[in-house]
Amino acid sequence: MLKKQNSKKTENKQVYEQEKRSEDMLSLFKLNFKEKTENKKVNEQEICSKHYPSSIREWDNSIYVYNKNALNIIPQVTVSSMKLIKSYFNLYNFKLERRIRNDRLLRRLKRLSSHRTYVSDGEFKHTSNKVVITLYLLNKQRVNYLKKISKSRFTTRGLPKIKNLFKLIKQKGILFLKKASKNKISVIKTLKPHKEVLTYTGLSKYVINFYKKLIKKLLRKVKLYIYYNQLLFINESKFNYTYLQHLKKYLEKIFNKNVEFNLVNIRRFYLNSDIFSEALTLKIRKNRRKLLRYLNLIKRKVKLHDKKNLYYKPVLSKYYLNNNKYVNDAKLKKVVFNNIKYKHITGFRLEANGRLTRRYTASKSVSKLKYKGNLLNIDSSYRGISSVLLKGNLESNLQYTKLKSKTRIGSFGIKGWVSGN
């Protein structure tokens, strides 16, 4: 009996010790887990907070009205206003552009040309008394006009020098006359085989005729320079208030409110998915046979940001004081510009579906796909920070557009995704 009692006591002691050890282990694990979770929370707060994009970014319209029936008009109003805005920014002077070109300018081809100002879909923010319209613009016309002006001889670093035209004509004319007077015999021998010399009685008449031709060529270049400057002025004047107020009047009649514009100029076409996909649709409508060539060309032109620099966790606590104020204005600029969300392009995806066969027989639909980089959200997939979804299933770092258009064979559609991080 004593042996049995002793064995039971030893067993109870062993069980008690095991339970105590497990409790100690659990307490240690809990402490470590608490420390890790607390550190993670602190680090996440220090690194960056959860990004909530604006309501305009989600639905292209942010509005609050007491009368629910007023919401039914908004889709139709936005479509009509966007048509008016795009037609305004694509205005051109037909007479001036016809003088620049040697070949005939067709209005149908002019509408399909990439020589234009691209306009994205508007983001409308409605208040009780006004509408703020934000538009992303790519002014391709201005770039083309500046290139043409810089190629002309009468500009140096963009500054006009038409006054030097007459000096240039005098210098060239005097040089030709001096050479002719010095070497009369050698000039006559070289010009004898030409038919033009036989029509003139003397060498002086030939020099005068050559002098006239030179002036005509130079005047032609001066005229082109003036025309390009006029077109550049017309293009830049579209963005001034003097001409925008006329567009504003029509939009105020549509919305029955005051209208404000927020125009954002973009340097590259792939920074906005609307402009990115619109550039491809215009090219396909012109010539659908070069679809793969256009897609490969776009893939080459798109420059993605290096992903290695995006995976690091930027610490903002260095620049903060206890009162949540920044130390210095220079540091504030660094912090703000370095920590803006979705400013770097990390990938794109383009899909073209529809009647895009090379032949005129629309026997089957074709689907082509090109992509570069990835469309992942770096906050959610690499850093472990939760991110927001837009429109139910679209991630906050993505821009998505869906366009449709026609060719002689039939219609086609284009889907475009651009991801930023």
PyMOL commands that set and color helices and strands:
alter all, ss='L'
color gray80, all
select helices_A, chain A and resi 2-47+55-59+68-89+94-100+107-112+140-151+164-182+184-191+195-199+203-237+241-255+269-271+273-286+288-301+307-309+317-319+329-338+378-383
alter helices_A, ss='H'
color red, helices_A
select strands_A, chain A and resi 61-62+117-119+123-126+130-139+155-156+159-160+258-265+345-354+366-373+389-390+394-395+398-406+411-420
alter strands_A, ss='S'
color yellow, strands_A
deselect
rebuild
show_as cartoon
